[in-house]
């Protein structure tokens, strides 16, 4: 894992852990290795997995530490979010995208559509940070939650987006050294399941 990816993953992990000290340390390190736009994108997407309060606090910390003013508001054409979301969703989930969409619809059709429009269209499909790195950051955010199925999906998603197994291994091993035993076991179990399924297929 290169220094840029590690720095962005560490930001995401700190947000997921709600650890203000780790977040400040990660942000201070990140400016050495990642572009400002990449840092901002990692912070922005965290609201999907850690909630708006965590994202707002993290962005506030970034503004304070960096002294960089907020950029102009996005000029995205919101009518494109659904198409961009569908493309990104299909790329992340590959052949399983229809099954996952159906599962979400069974829970509630509105949240299934929000997942496409808002999650993958408005946020994850945005320019400014490549999809592989976004997925690595999402893995970090999910590692510290009770979200094993989603963690599994995004471990697969990182590979579907273009990461090698060795690159995901690096992220998993890095995260494993920063979390407690219970979370480490879930992370490693989910990644082993992804790898086993890939070998069968």
TILUMVO-687880 format. One record per residue: x, y, z of N, C-alpha, C, O in turn; residue in three letters. Coordinates in steps of 0.05 Angstrom, whole numbers, always signed. Atoms other than C-alpha are relative to their C-alpha. Layout:
! TILUMVO-687880
{rec {X, Y, Z}, {X, Y, Z}, {X, Y, Z}, {X, Y, Z}, "ala"}
...
***
This chain:
! TILUMVO-687880
{rec {+17, -24, +0}, {+0, +0, +0}, {+18, +25, +0}, {+36, +27, +16}, "unk"}
{rec {-17, -24, +1}, {+29, +67, -19}, {-8, +20, +22}, {-29, +17, +35}, "unk"}
{rec {+4, -19, -21}, {+34, +126, +28}, {-26, +16, -3}, {-40, +22, +17}, "unk"}
{rec {+24, -14, +5}, {-24, +162, -5}, {-25, -16, +9}, {-42, -5, +23}, "unk"}
{rec {+23, +16, -7}, {-73, +105, +3}, {-1, -4, +30}, {-22, -2, +43}, "unk"}
{rec {-1, +3, -29}, {-49, +92, +75}, {-11, +24, +14}, {-25, +22, +34}, "unk"}
{rec {+8, -24, -13}, {-60, +164, +93}, {-31, +4, -1}, {-43, +12, +18}, "unk"}
{rec {+29, -3, +3}, {-131, +165, +66}, {-16, -21, +15}, {-37, -16, +26}, "unk"}
{rec {+12, +22, -16}, {-148, +98, +97}, {+1, +7, +30}, {-19, +2, +44}, "unk"}
{rec {-2, -8, -28}, {-123, +124, +164}, {-19, +22, +8}, {-30, +22, +30}, "unk"}
{rec {+20, -20, -5}, {-168, +185, +159}, {-27, -14, +4}, {-41, -8, +23}, "unk"}
{rec {+25, +14, -2}, {-227, +139, +147}, {-3, -17, +25}, {-24, -17, +38}, "unk"}
{rec {+0, +17, -24}, {-209, +92, +203}, {-4, +18, +25}, {-20, +11, +42}, "unk"}
{rec {+3, -18, -23}, {-203, +151, +252}, {-28, +10, +2}, {-39, +13, +24}, "unk"}
{rec {+27, -9, +0}, {-271, +176, +232}, {-18, -22, +10}, {-36, -18, +27}, "unk"}
{rec {+16, +23, -9}, {-301, +107, +241}, {+3, -5, +30}, {-16, -13, +43}, "unk"}
{rec {-5, +5, -29}, {-269, +101, +310}, {-9, +24, +17}, {-9, +21, +42}, "unk"}
{rec {+7, -24, -15}, {-292, +171, +330}, {+23, +9, +18}, {+19, +17, +41}, "unk"}
{rec {-25, -6, -15}, {-220, +184, +352}, {+11, +26, -10}, {+24, +27, -31}, "unk"}
{rec {-8, -27, +9}, {-205, +258, +348}, {+30, +3, -3}, {+40, +16, -21}, "unk"}
{rec {-29, -2, +1}, {-131, +250, +363}, {+11, -14, -25}, {+28, -4, -39}, "unk"}
{rec {-9, +15, +24}, {-121, +197, +309}, {-8, +14, -25}, {+7, +14, -45}, "unk"}
{rec {+8, -14, +24}, {-160, +239, +260}, {+19, +24, -5}, {+27, +28, -28}, "unk"}
{rec {-18, -22, +4}, {-116, +300, +272}, {+27, -10, -10}, {+39, +2, -28}, "unk"}
{rec {-25, +11, +8}, {-54, +257, +265}, {-1, -9, -29}, {+17, -4, -45}, "unk"}
{rec {+3, +10, +27}, {-80, +225, +201}, {-2, +23, -20}, {+9, +22, -42}, "unk"}
{rec {+3, -23, +18}, {-99, +292, +170}, {+27, +14, -4}, {+33, +22, -26}, "unk"}
{rec {-27, -13, +2}, {-31, +322, +186}, {+19, -16, -18}, {+35, -5, -32}, "unk"}
{rec {-17, +17, +17}, {+2, +263, +153}, {-9, +0, -29}, {+7, +0, -48}, "unk"}
{rec {+12, +2, +26}, {-45, +262, +94}, {+9, +22, -19}, {+13, +18, -43}, "unk"}
{rec {-7, -23, +18}, {-25, +331, +68}, {+28, -5, -12}, {+34, +8, -32}, "unk"}
{rec {-26, +6, +12}, {+45, +302, +55}, {-2, -18, -24}, {+15, -18, -41}, "unk"}
{rec {+1, +21, +20}, {+20, +248, +9}, {-24, +1, -19}, {-23, -10, -41}, "unk"}
{rec {+24, +0, +16}, {-50, +262, -18}, {-7, +28, -8}, {-1, +48, +6}, "unk"}
{rec {+9, -26, +9}, {-80, +318, -58}, {-23, +10, +18}, {-38, -6, +30}, "unk"}
{rec {+21, -12, -17}, {-127, +366, -21}, {-28, -11, -9}, {-44, -18, +8}, "unk"}
{rec {+26, +10, +10}, {-185, +343, -66}, {-5, -29, +10}, {-27, -36, +17}, "unk"}
{rec {+3, +28, -8}, {-172, +270, -48}, {-7, -1, +30}, {-24, -17, +38}, "unk"}
{rec {+6, -1, -29}, {-172, +286, +27}, {-29, +8, +4}, {-43, -4, +20}, "unk"}
{rec {+28, -10, -3}, {-237, +325, +20}, {-20, -22, -8}, {-41, -24, +4}, "unk"}
{rec {+19, +21, +8}, {-270, +268, -18}, {-1, -23, +20}, {-23, -33, +25}, "unk"}
{rec {+0, +21, -21}, {-249, +217, +35}, {-17, +9, +23}, {-32, -7, +35}, "unk"}
{rec {+16, -11, -22}, {-279, +262, +88}, {-30, +1, -7}, {-47, -7, +8}, "unk"}
{rec {+28, -3, +8}, {-343, +276, +49}, {-14, -27, -1}, {-37, -29, +9}, "unk"}
{rec {+14, +25, +3}, {-359, +204, +33}, {-5, -15, +27}, {-21, -33, +28}, "unk"}
{rec {+3, +14, -25}, {-353, +184, +106}, {-28, +3, +11}, {-37, -13, +28}, "unk"}
{rec {+27, -4, -11}, {-423, +211, +119}, {-18, -24, -7}, {-38, -29, +7}, "unk"}
{rec {+16, +23, +8}, {-451, +150, +82}, {+2, -23, +20}, {-17, -39, +23}, "unk"}
{rec {-6, +24, -17}, {-421, +102, +133}, {+2, +7, +30}, {-3, -9, +47}, "unk"}
{rec {-3, -8, -28}, {-408, +142, +197}, {-21, +21, +8}, {-23, +27, +32}, "unk"}
{rec {+21, -19, -6}, {-465, +193, +192}, {+9, +29, -4}, {+33, +35, -5}, "unk"}
{rec {-6, -28, +4}, {-469, +268, +181}, {+15, +13, +23}, {+34, +28, +18}, "unk"}
{rec {-15, -13, -22}, {-446, +288, +251}, {+30, -6, -1}, {+46, +12, +2}, "unk"}
{rec {-28, +8, +1}, {-381, +249, +244}, {+14, +14, -24}, {+36, +24, -21}, "unk"}
{rec {-12, -13, +23}, {-369, +277, +174}, {+3, +30, +4}, {+24, +41, -4}, "unk"}
{rec {-2, -29, -5}, {-384, +348, +194}, {+22, +7, +20}, {+37, +26, +16}, "unk"}
{rec {-22, -4, -19}, {-337, +343, +254}, {+27, -4, -13}, {+45, +11, -8}, "unk"}
{rec {-25, +5, +14}, {-283, +313, +211}, {+8, +22, -19}, {+31, +31, -20}, "unk"}
{rec {-5, -22, +18}, {-290, +367, +159}, {+8, +25, +15}, {+25, +40, +6}, "unk"}
{rec {-7, -24, -16}, {-288, +420, +213}, {+29, -2, +10}, {+43, +18, +11}, "unk"}
{rec {-27, +4, -9}, {-224, +390, +240}, {+20, +5, -23}, {+41, +18, -19}, "unk"}
{rec {-17, -5, +24}, {-194, +391, +170}, {+2, +29, -6}, {+24, +39, -12}, "unk"}
{rec {-1, -29, +5}, {-213, +464, +160}, {+19, +14, +20}, {+35, +31, +13}, "unk"}
{rec {-16, -12, -21}, {-181, +482, +226}, {+29, -6, -3}, {+46, +12, +0}, "unk"}
{rec {-28, +7, +1}, {-117, +444, +216}, {+13, +10, -26}, {+36, +18, -26}, "unk"}
{rec {-12, -7, +26}, {-106, +459, +142}, {-1, +30, -6}, {+16, +40, -20}, "unk"}
{rec {+3, -28, +8}, {-130, +531, +139}, {-10, +3, -28}, {-11, +26, -38}, "unk"}
{rec {+10, -1, +27}, {-158, +514, +71}, {-30, +5, +0}, {-46, -10, +13}, "unk"}
{rec {+28, -6, +0}, {-225, +546, +57}, {-16, -21, -15}, {-5, -36, -32}, "unk"}
{rec {+17, +19, +13}, {-283, +504, +35}, {-2, +7, -30}, {-2, +30, -38}, "unk"}
{rec {+2, -5, +29}, {-287, +495, -41}, {-28, +9, -7}, {-46, +8, +9}, "unk"}
{rec {+28, -7, +9}, {-346, +520, -82}, {-17, -25, +0}, {-8, -47, -1}, "unk"}
{rec {+19, +22, +0}, {-408, +478, -80}, {+2, -15, -27}, {+8, -3, -47}, "unk"}
{rec {+0, +16, +25}, {-412, +421, -131}, {-20, +11, -20}, {-41, +21, -13}, "unk"}
{rec {+19, -8, +21}, {-443, +438, -197}, {-11, -24, -14}, {-20, -23, -37}, "unk"}
{rec {+10, +25, +12}, {-464, +366, -210}, {-29, +4, -10}, {-45, +18, +3}, "unk"}
{rec {+28, +1, +10}, {-526, +357, -252}, {-14, -23, +14}, {-8, -47, +9}, "unk"}
{rec {+12, +21, -17}, {-570, +319, -203}, {-15, -21, -17}, {-19, -43, -8}, "unk"}
{rec {+14, +19, +17}, {-607, +286, -261}, {+19, -23, -9}, {+10, -44, -18}, "unk"}
{rec {-20, +20, +7}, {-542, +248, -275}, {+6, -20, +22}, {+19, -40, +18}, "unk"}
{rec {-7, +17, -23}, {-537, +218, -206}, {-9, -29, -3}, {+6, -47, +3}, "unk"}
{rec {+10, +28, +2}, {-581, +158, -220}, {+16, -16, -20}, {+23, -39, -15}, "unk"}
{rec {-15, +15, +20}, {-544, +138, -284}, {+28, -5, +10}, {+39, -27, +7}, "unk"}
{rec {-27, +4, -11}, {-476, +149, -251}, {+0, -20, +23}, {+18, -36, +25}, "unk"}
{rec {+3, +19, -22}, {-500, +112, -190}, {-2, -28, -9}, {+10, -46, +2}, "unk"}
{rec {+3, +27, +10}, {-522, +53, -230}, {+26, -12, -11}, {+32, -35, -7}, "unk"}
{rec {-26, +9, +11}, {-456, +49, -267}, {+20, -7, +22}, {+33, -28, +21}, "unk"}
{rec {-19, +5, -22}, {-415, +53, -203}, {-9, -24, +16}, {+8, -40, +23}, "unk"}
{rec {+11, +23, -14}, {-460, +4, -167}, {+6, -26, -14}, {+15, -45, -1}, "unk"}
{rec {-5, +24, +16}, {-453, -47, -223}, {+30, -6, +0}, {+38, -29, +0}, "unk"}
{rec {-29, +5, +0}, {-377, -37, -224}, {+9, -12, +27}, {+25, -31, +28}, "unk"}
{rec {-8, +9, -27}, {-371, -47, -148}, {-9, -29, +5}, {+5, -45, +16}, "unk"}
{rec {+12, +25, -8}, {-417, -107, -143}, {+1, -21, -22}, {-6, -45, -18}, "unk"}
{rec {-3, +19, +22}, {-404, -140, -211}, {-25, -16, -5}, {-47, -5, -6}, "unk"}
{rec {+22, +18, +7}, {-447, -200, -226}, {-21, -2, +22}, {-43, -11, +17}, "unk"}
{rec {+18, +1, -23}, {-480, -194, -157}, {-18, +24, +2}, {-34, +26, +21}, "unk"}
{rec {+14, -25, -5}, {-509, -125, -168}, {-30, -2, +0}, {-43, +11, +16}, "unk"}
{rec {+30, +2, +0}, {-580, -147, -185}, {-9, -13, +25}, {-30, -5, +36}, "unk"}
{rec {+8, +13, -25}, {-583, -194, -125}, {+1, +19, +23}, {-17, +20, +40}, "unk"}
{rec {-3, -20, -22}, {-558, -139, -78}, {-22, +21, -2}, {-33, +30, +18}, "unk"}
{rec {+21, -19, +4}, {-607, -90, -108}, {-27, -12, +9}, {-43, +2, +22}, "unk"}
{rec {+25, +13, -8}, {-664, -140, -98}, {-2, -3, +30}, {-23, +1, +42}, "unk"}
{rec {-1, +3, -29}, {-642, -152, -26}, {-7, +26, +13}, {-22, +27, +33}, "unk"}
{rec {+6, -27, -11}, {-644, -77, -12}, {-29, +7, -4}, {-42, +18, +14}, "unk"}
{rec {+29, -5, +5}, {-713, -71, -45}, {-18, -15, +19}, {-39, -5, +27}, "unk"}
{rec {+16, +17, -19}, {-739, -127, +0}, {+0, +13, +28}, {-20, +9, +42}, "unk"}
{rec {+0, -14, -26}, {-718, -86, +61}, {-18, +25, -2}, {-35, +29, +15}, "unk"}
{rec {+18, -23, +5}, {-749, -22, +33}, {+8, +11, -28}, {+31, +17, -32}, "unk"}
{rec {-7, -9, +27}, {-753, +1, -40}, {+12, +28, +0}, {+28, +35, -18}, "unk"}
{rec {-11, -28, +1}, {-738, +74, -22}, {+29, -1, +7}, {+45, +13, -6}, "unk"}
{rec {-29, +0, -7}, {-672, +58, +12}, {+16, -13, -22}, {+39, -5, -26}, "unk"}
{rec {-14, +11, +23}, {-654, +15, -48}, {+6, +21, -21}, {+28, +21, -32}, "unk"}
{rec {-5, -22, +19}, {-663, +75, -93}, {+19, +21, +10}, {+35, +31, -5}, "unk"}
{rec {-18, -19, -11}, {-628, +122, -46}, {+29, -10, -2}, {+48, +5, -6}, "unk"}
{rec {-27, +12, +1}, {-569, +74, -45}, {+12, +5, -28}, {+36, +12, -30}, "unk"}
{rec {-10, -4, +27}, {-563, +81, -121}, {+4, +30, -5}, {+26, +39, -13}, "unk"}
{rec {-1, -28, +7}, {-579, +155, -128}, {+19, +16, +18}, {+37, +30, +8}, "unk"}
{rec {-17, -16, -19}, {-546, +184, -65}, {+27, -14, +5}, {+48, -1, +2}, "unk"}
{rec {-24, +14, -7}, {-496, +131, -45}, {+20, -2, -23}, {+43, +7, -20}, "unk"}
{rec {-19, +5, +22}, {-466, +112, -112}, {+0, +22, -21}, {+21, +26, -34}, "unk"}
{rec {+1, -21, +20}, {-489, +169, -156}, {+11, +27, +11}, {+29, +38, -1}, "unk"}
{rec {-8, -26, -11}, {-482, +231, -113}, {+27, +0, +13}, {+42, +20, +12}, "unk"}
{rec {-24, +0, -16}, {-423, +208, -71}, {+22, -18, -11}, {+43, -7, -20}, "unk"}
{rec {-22, +18, +7}, {-383, +146, -89}, {+9, +3, -29}, {+32, -2, -36}, "unk"}
{rec {-7, -4, +28}, {-386, +160, -164}, {+11, +27, -7}, {+17, +32, -30}, "unk"}
{rec {-11, -27, +5}, {-360, +231, -156}, {+28, -2, -11}, {+43, -20, -5}, "unk"}
{rec {-28, -2, +7}, {-296, +252, -189}, {+16, +10, +24}, {+4, +17, +45}, "unk"}
{rec {-16, -10, -22}, {-238, +273, -145}, {+15, -21, +16}, {+35, -15, +28}, "unk"}
{rec {-14, +22, -13}, {-219, +205, -117}, {-8, -25, -15}, {-31, -30, -20}, "unk"}
{rec {+6, +24, +16}, {-212, +140, -156}, {-15, -20, +16}, {-14, -21, +41}, "unk"}
{rec {+18, +18, -13}, {-260, +84, -141}, {+15, -21, +17}, {+5, -28, +39}, "unk"}
{rec {-15, +19, -17}, {-207, +35, -115}, {+6, +12, +27}, {+2, -1, +48}, "unk"}
{rec {-7, -12, -26}, {-184, +84, -62}, {-25, +6, +16}, {-24, +3, +41}, "unk"}
{rec {+25, -4, -15}, {-255, +101, -44}, {-8, -26, +14}, {-16, -26, +37}, "unk"}
{rec {+7, +26, -12}, {-268, +27, -32}, {+18, -7, +23}, {+9, -18, +43}, "unk"}
{rec {-18, +5, -22}, {-206, +21, +11}, {-8, +16, +25}, {-7, +6, +47}, "unk"}
{rec {+8, -17, -22}, {-230, +79, +53}, {-27, -10, +12}, {-31, -9, +36}, "unk"}
{rec {+26, +11, -10}, {-300, +48, +58}, {+5, -25, +17}, {-8, -29, +37}, "unk"}
{rec {-8, +23, -17}, {-268, -17, +83}, {+8, +9, +28}, {+0, -3, +47}, "unk"}
{rec {-9, -10, -26}, {-235, +23, +138}, {-24, +10, +17}, {-25, +4, +41}, "unk"}
{rec {+23, -10, -15}, {-301, +57, +157}, {-18, -23, +10}, {-28, -22, +32}, "unk"}
{rec {+17, +23, -7}, {-339, -10, +158}, {+13, -19, +20}, {+0, -33, +35}, "unk"}
{rec {-14, +18, -18}, {-285, -48, +196}, {-7, +4, +29}, {-7, -15, +45}, "unk"}
{rec {+6, -6, -29}, {-304, -13, +261}, {-30, +0, +6}, {-37, +10, +27}, "unk"}
{rec {+29, +1, -4}, {-379, -23, +253}, {-9, -29, +1}, {+5, -48, -6}, "unk"}
{rec {+12, +27, +0}, {-425, -82, +264}, {-14, -3, -27}, {-39, -2, -29}, "unk"}
{rec {+10, +0, +27}, {-433, -88, +189}, {+15, -21, -17}, {+25, -14, -39}, "unk"}
{rec {-15, +21, +14}, {-401, -154, +167}, {-9, -4, -29}, {+8, -7, -46}, "unk"}
{rec {+8, +5, +28}, {-445, -164, +105}, {+10, +23, -19}, {+19, +18, -41}, "unk"}
{rec {-9, -22, +16}, {-429, -94, +80}, {+30, +1, -3}, {+41, +8, -24}, "unk"}
{rec {-30, +1, +2}, {-355, -102, +96}, {+8, -21, -21}, {+25, -16, -37}, "unk"}
{rec {-5, +21, +20}, {-355, -167, +55}, {-4, +12, -28}, {+12, +8, -46}, "unk"}
{rec {+6, -11, +26}, {-388, -130, -3}, {+20, +19, -10}, {+27, +20, -33}, "unk"}
{rec {-19, -20, +8}, {-338, -74, -3}, {+28, -11, -3}, {+45, +0, -17}, "unk"}
{rec {-25, +14, +6}, {-279, -121, +3}, {+0, -11, -28}, {+20, -9, -43}, "unk"}
{rec {+3, +9, +28}, {-305, -153, -60}, {+0, +23, -19}, {+12, +22, -41}, "unk"}
{rec {+2, -23, +17}, {-320, -85, -88}, {+27, +12, -7}, {+31, +22, -29}, "unk"}
{rec {-27, -11, +5}, {-248, -62, -81}, {+13, -16, -23}, {+26, -4, -40}, "unk"}
{rec {-12, +17, +21}, {-226, -121, -124}, {-15, +5, -27}, {-3, +7, -48}, "unk"}
{rec {+16, -5, +25}, {-283, -110, -174}, {+7, +27, -12}, {+5, +31, -36}, "unk"}
{rec {-7, -27, +10}, {-262, -37, -179}, {+28, +1, -12}, {+35, +21, -26}, "unk"}
{rec {-26, +1, +13}, {-192, -58, -199}, {+24, -4, +19}, {+46, -6, +10}, "unk"}
{rec {-21, +6, -18}, {-152, -71, -136}, {+9, -29, -2}, {-7, -46, -8}, "unk"}
{rec {-9, +28, -1}, {-108, -132, -134}, {-5, -12, +27}, {-9, +3, +47}, "unk"}
{rec {+3, +13, -27}, {-116, -183, -78}, {+23, +9, +18}, {+19, +12, +42}, "unk"}
{rec {-23, -9, -17}, {-47, -162, -54}, {-4, +28, +11}, {+3, +33, +34}, "unk"}
{rec {+6, -27, -10}, {-69, -90, -49}, {-21, +0, +23}, {-18, +14, +42}, "unk"}
{rec {+20, +2, -21}, {-130, -109, -8}, {+12, -13, +24}, {+7, -5, +47}, "unk"}
{rec {-14, +12, -22}, {-86, -154, +34}, {+15, +21, +16}, {+14, +21, +41}, "unk"}
{rec {-15, -21, -14}, {-43, -94, +50}, {-18, +17, +18}, {-11, +23, +41}, "unk"}
{rec {+19, -16, -16}, {-103, -54, +73}, {-11, -15, +23}, {-12, -5, +46}, "unk"}
{rec {+10, +17, -21}, {-131, -111, +113}, {+21, -4, +22}, {+14, -1, +46}, "unk"}
{rec {-21, +3, -20}, {-65, -123, +148}, {+6, +26, +15}, {+11, +25, +39}, "unk"}
{rec {-4, -26, -13}, {-56, -49, +161}, {-22, +5, +21}, {-16, +13, +43}, "unk"}
{rec {+22, -4, -18}, {-125, -44, +192}, {+0, -19, +23}, {-6, -12, +46}, "unk"}
{rec {+0, +20, -21}, {-117, -108, +231}, {+18, +8, +23}, {+13, +0, +46}, "unk"}
{rec {-18, -9, -21}, {-60, -76, +269}, {-10, +23, +16}, {+3, +32, +35}, "unk"}
{rec {+10, -24, -13}, {-103, -17, +290}, {-27, -3, +14}, {-38, +16, +23}, "unk"}
{rec {+27, +4, -11}, {-167, -49, +315}, {+1, -23, +21}, {+21, -37, +23}, "unk"}
{rec {+0, +20, -21}, {-188, -95, +372}, {-4, -28, -12}, {-9, -31, -36}, "unk"}
{rec {+0, +28, +9}, {-188, -171, +368}, {-27, -8, -13}, {-27, -22, -34}, "unk"}
{rec {+26, +9, +11}, {-263, -179, +355}, {-4, +12, -28}, {-12, -3, -46}, "unk"}
{rec {+3, -12, +26}, {-263, -130, +297}, {+20, -12, -20}, {+14, -15, -43}, "unk"}
{rec {-20, +13, +17}, {-198, -160, +270}, {-10, -27, -10}, {-6, -33, -34}, "unk"}
{rec {+9, +27, +8}, {-229, -229, +269}, {-22, +3, -22}, {-22, -12, -41}, "unk"}
{rec {+21, -4, +21}, {-290, -203, +230}, {+13, +8, -26}, {+6, -3, -47}, "unk"}
{rec {-13, -10, +25}, {-246, -166, +180}, {+14, -23, -14}, {+11, -27, -38}, "unk"}
{rec {-16, +21, +13}, {-200, -225, +168}, {-18, -23, -10}, {-13, -35, -31}, "unk"}
{rec {+18, +21, +9}, {-258, -275, +164}, {-14, +8, -26}, {-17, -8, -44}, "unk"}
{rec {+14, -9, +24}, {-295, -233, +113}, {+19, +1, -24}, {+10, -7, -46}, "unk"}
{rec {-19, -1, +22}, {-233, -223, +71}, {+7, -28, -9}, {+9, -34, -33}, "unk"}
{rec {-5, +28, +8}, {-218, -298, +73}, {-23, -11, -16}, {-19, -27, -34}, "unk"}
{rec {+23, +9, +14}, {-289, -311, +50}, {-1, +11, -29}, {-7, -4, -47}, "unk"}
{rec {-1, -12, +27}, {-281, -263, -9}, {+21, -15, -16}, {+16, -22, -39}, "unk"}
{rec {-22, +14, +15}, {-215, -296, -29}, {-8, -28, -8}, {-3, -38, -30}, "unk"}
{rec {+8, +28, +6}, {-244, -366, -24}, {-21, +0, -22}, {-20, -18, -40}, "unk"}
{rec {+20, -1, +21}, {-303, -347, -67}, {+12, +6, -27}, {+5, -5, -48}, "unk"}
{rec {-13, -7, +25}, {-258, -316, -119}, {+15, -25, -11}, {+16, -28, -36}, "unk"}
{rec {-14, +24, +9}, {-217, -381, -122}, {-19, -21, -13}, {-12, -34, -32}, "unk"}
{rec {+20, +19, +11}, {-280, -422, -134}, {-10, +10, -27}, {-13, -6, -46}, "unk"}
{rec {+10, -11, +26}, {-304, -375, -189}, {+23, +2, -20}, {+18, +10, -43}, "unk"}
***
